Amino acid sequence: MLRVLLLLVLLANAVVYGWIQGWFAPGWPPPRAHEREPARLAAQVRPELVAVLPPPAASAALEAVREATVGCLQAGPFGDVELAAAEATLLAAQLPAGSWARAPVQALPWLVSAGRPADPAARRAREEELRRLNLPFELLEAPAAGAALAGTLVLSRHASRDAAEAALATLAADGLRGARVVERESPPPQFWLRAERADGTLQERLRTLPPQALAGGFVACD
């Protein structure tokens, strides 16, 4: 009896060994046959496009891929107090040295105004007119706008009076009436925190920083 059992065990081992070696394929394929050749070769998609590069060419290709993922991200804008807190957040994150810097926000004190309607009904009517002309606008609200400009419908902002006058002339030629150029008191200096050339890894780290400490977090640069 023991001899029979021994023979059965040896026979079973031989069958399993032959199965693993693929002796019974294709009728009884071996385990993980899809990971063996030629199955892996048959599963390739356009193998003629695969090329083995020498080390210098491979390094150049890798650098090109890295350059393609480089982008600019910024957070802000920040006043003096908010800027210090935001920079403390970046320092605590231990980002690479020189990976970000301050960038001053350009002051745009000259506005092309579509008016400052005296009551809500007049303002709604003016807004409808601007929409019919496909003109984007923003409403300056107190207290940020100041008492003199609160309620003004702004069509564009500019760094100089000449630029604002040129924009106004273009709008007038397109049929807009009642617009004018006004000057807004320059706000206190503000800054962006900007990563001009952030690779994929740095972009991911910047986007995962707490947005509440960074004026909403890092976004693509304007």
Steps between C-alpha positions, in 0.01 A plus 500: 500500500778738588671426169182591312469828691865579432456434130189721491686785671793470257260490207314808627829687543603406147166622360524832689861544388406434139207742528726774638753439223230527236522140375123476467446836325301625321226267616600546864698828517743548788428743785550871416539409135399852397820632659727275296638528153366509235177617673667817630637581155159448343347742752731789404344806341702626202833352617675659201477835684712373789864601474791449739687829532868541585562673834552856359183482290303349788609785729396757241159335458446490875592868529252584222224319690587689817491833314157415361361464854643831625235764575441822694284503814413794724308573817360830619493789475612581854535816705789540741341310789361217286829474309701423813257225603496348150880495480513331840277225356737448207804492727334245727438280195879488439472567128823501294707816542420760236191317376272799568532878527300817559354674195343847541143542381483761227294801602213575260353826632335617175152361439262510206168554675158428354346723764383495858122458488323671785243230576469121454254523211731730302794274573314191378405681181863604440620146567252361246626750244861389556400135466324571170825654376695194626711720729631336819487722807548497874322686777717687749352455845563670832706507708781382272402743222483803729207736532580685177486193272269255679235384252710578191474259206857444380573378148881486518803598710821657373843607620489840326247762399602470134423128498163562663413774249591269211272227640220754543535615137469139382183449706350823368569389143317175577189692605533540876384835639538654842836343592792700632847467649537534876800474729491284807717564802789255484461222759787401732769286334412135454702197396461161338695200623605347172681182391605593148643163393335232711551142382236233550619407849510860623159574346349209687654617828381858450145393419477289817594787734214627723301745282363692796853627575571590137202709383335196346819314408729483198348531153638544149666837443308762305 
